[in-house]
Amino acid sequence: MNTIVGRITQNAVINTLKNDKIVVNFSVAINDSYKTKLGERKEQTTYYNCSYWINAKIAEFLTKGTLVELSGRISSSAWIGKDGEIKSGLNFHTSSIKLHGGKQKSKIHNEPKVSEQNTNVNPFSDEIDDDLPF
């Protein structure tokens, strides 16, 4: 079992698969910094595409900017994008979620999106340019 701590990069989406199973999909960014041998400070961000199958009600709390601690299993995937280029990503199959903070619900209230998901399509293959504040 692995544990990661990071910030949600966009609001969670609830997907219903063909077999009527429901999954919550969201992505998390983890920032790390280190010094090179020359003493230069380098920043590195790692993104994980996360899935949570246990309870879809958590999606309303998984909003952009929320700090979360996740436990689960890490895997990688590769696919060919719409542009014909080979893409890859890290996946985190989440079994436990701890919320450590985020936006106040009274200021912003976004309902999670519900969509019909084709099981043969990678839900994270669409690249979204996003200016993250961290």
Phi, psi and omega in degrees: 000134179249153176233133176230152176232127181196185180251141177294132183268339175201158183303143180296152178237134176266124179244138174253121181277171182302329181273017179066013173281146182248134179228143174260122179249137178202167178235150183232139175249135178240122179265140178219148176225153180207165176254138177281174178298335179273001178087005178283139178272127180244139176254142179221132177244132177245132181252139176237133171271119188251147174228141180225121188254353192280313183210114183291343182295340180294340185303325182294340179265347182268076183251157182309129177095347181290133177276126182230151172245122185242141172242143180165208187239134180264139172216171177238159178216159177221147180203169176259123182286173179299335179275002179086356180276149176283130179242159175213162180199163175259135179247147176232110180274098192279130176248343181211136180233128172242126179271132180245007178138168180171201180288150178283136182295332182291332180277313182228126178233102180250127175282141177295145178282141176244129181219158175276127186247130174278129184291345181268359183251136177284117184292350183249011185285338178284121180276131180240124175280126184219133177271100181272139184279013182222000000 
